[in-house]
Amino acid sequence: MSDAGAETIAVVAEHFDGKLRPITWELLGAARELQTRLPATVIAVVVGGDAIGLAAELAPAADETLAIETPNAVSYNGEVCGAVLAEALAERPAAFVLVANTTQGLDFAPALAVRLGAACVTAVEGFAFEDNGILFRRAAHGGKVVAVIRAEAPAVLAVQPGAFRRPDPSANGAGAMTVVRRLAAPARTRNLGVKRALAADGELANAEVVVAAGRGVKKREDLALVRETAALFSRAAVAGSRPLCDAGWLPYQRQVGATGATVAPKFYLACGISGAAQHVVGMRGAGFVAAVNRDPHAAIFNVADVCVVDDLAVFLPLFIAACRGAGKS
Amino acid sequence: MSTKSGRALRRRCKTGNLKRRRQFKGTNRVKILVCAKQTLDPEAPLRFTDGALALPPDDADYFRLNPCDAQAMETALTFREAGGGEVDVVSVGPPRAARAIRRAWAMGADRGFHLLTAADEFDPLAVASWLAAWARGRAYDLILTGAMSEDAMRGVVGPALAAQLGWPCATFAVEAKASSAGDAVVVEREIEGGFRDALELRLPAVLTIQTGPRPPRYPTLTALLRANQTPLAVIDAATLPRPARRQSVARWASATKTRAGLTLTGTTAEKAERLRRILTERGLLV
């Protein structure tokens, strides 16, 4: 049972195409973790054209649920979302407002913080409960280090997907639901529609092994080595991090990460990938991970089962040779 | 740096991007401000002891113009080429940040401004306040900045700046062009799952720009040399209003390890053989 109290922790649900995104449940998990330190009521807030149905789905997992129906902004609109949330949170001030660290949450969170006079900490991946308050852990410098942030409440916190677990069903709250209707229409923005820019890549989605190239792949020859390495495995696909796709060396369909593909192969071999959160979010479900990077402090080694500190241009030819040699004997 | 010397800079540059302004027809003229940050290259050595982060020395190899901000600069220049107008670049940062401003300037900006701080400012809302104070009253139509800096990775300054100015904002933009009427921008935001969210924003507006397939232009050597020789307009950030500090770094810590991370040792050939064996034992390599 939840430990409701005088304070409020607000969770802003993220939904897309009429469905709650998994991060919404993780936000509730994060709120429950904060609740162990701060006696508070966890209120889930859903904004959108179809807010009521989604709020009903969330209600059993929160202490209270607020559905803000916006019939004049059916799909996500940052202007309307920010305005109605600021209004709701002015009426019901929250010590912490938890939003998703996604292209949607990051779109409205800073403006919401400005309107509420709150701090804004993004990419939060953990809390540190200390004598003098609650601190927020977030990765910086390509994931090599973690900044532990002190922020005064009220604070808007954008929570990194995958950082918190869904709450235990036994932590279910009271489930009281309030519905309000806000007729605000966007005045200075106009939604022109969401379209699919990239078709999912079937070969990548079905691959059992993904060999991925990152910024450490400096030359076309290095990319050829990555392809040659992938050819050693059956059902393998070559993928990459954003810089490689921006450079035109791999199609965007092969980009693994937050705005690219999410993969969960049996084996993921990261070649010259730094391991920033934006990439890791797309591959952390892999069964077994090996990473090759010449920087011993590269963040990718924090999410790898096997670490090879080496230049991929030197390592991969020897690895290919070792596999081929073993195949012949 | 005054407008006059900006023009002089363009006149002096016989080649490269700085010359293109003359082609503009003036129908969609926009006055653009690009907010650029000098960032630490993620490959730079980084150490922390007792919770304090030791940045590498002030070295041109380690500090550079944030890649997304270079993309924002490229977008601004594309707007100027399409419809005419002006592009200013501004950066908040310590003295070394001047190099990033000069780099952006050499790409083809008309003016460069440095909001000088004693050290790197870790409160993004303070940075946004300074930028808002600077931009207010200067009649910009469009403010562009990178979607995120590659060192702090926060993505807060752009949208917070928009909120402080009371302007609409679109984040993670990968396409941006002037509307046919010229009073709005049409933007495509890159969102999760291979989708794009298209929207129109009335000017003035703030866009945060994501890197994409059109790489930022490379400044010509002449433009770089000229930019390096021209004095920047420097404004002491302490003279600009800022909100009370609401957040700060309490300490720096090691990144969390989520997997075992067995580090292979020996020669490169030995490591290659070891990895082959591990994968074979796991049935991943047959």
Interface residues (C-beta under 8 A of the other chain):
Chain A: F16 Y76 N77 G78 E79 G82 T102 T103 Q104 L106 D107 F108 A109 P110 A111 A113 V114 R115 G117 A118 A119 C120 V121 T122 A123 E125 G126 L135 R137 A139 A140 H141 G142 G143 K144 V145 V146 A147 V148 I149 R150 A151 E152 A155 R188 T189 R190 N191 L192 G193 V194 K195 R196 A197 L198 A199 A200 V209 R215 L232 F233 S234 R242 P243 C245 D246 A247 G248 Y252 Q253 A258 T259 G260 A261 K266 F267 S274 A276 A277 Q278 R284 F288 V289 A290 D295 H297 A299 F301 N302 V303 A304 D305 V306 C307 V308 V309 D310 V314 F315 L318 F319 A321 A322 C323 A326
Chain B: L40 P42 E43 P45 L46 F48 G51 L53 F122 P124 L125 A128 E150 D151 A152 M153 R154 G155 V156 V157 G158 P159 A160 A162 A163 Q164 W167 P168 C169 A170 T171 F172 V186 E188 R189 E190 I191 E192 G193 G194 F195 R196 D197 A198 L199 E200 L201 R202 A205 Q210 T211 G212 P213 P215 P243 R246 Q247 S248 V249 A250 R251 W252 A253 S254 A255 T256 K257 T258 R259 A260 G261 L262 T263 L264 T268 A269 K271 A272 E273 L275 R276 I278 L279 T280 R282 L284 L285 V286
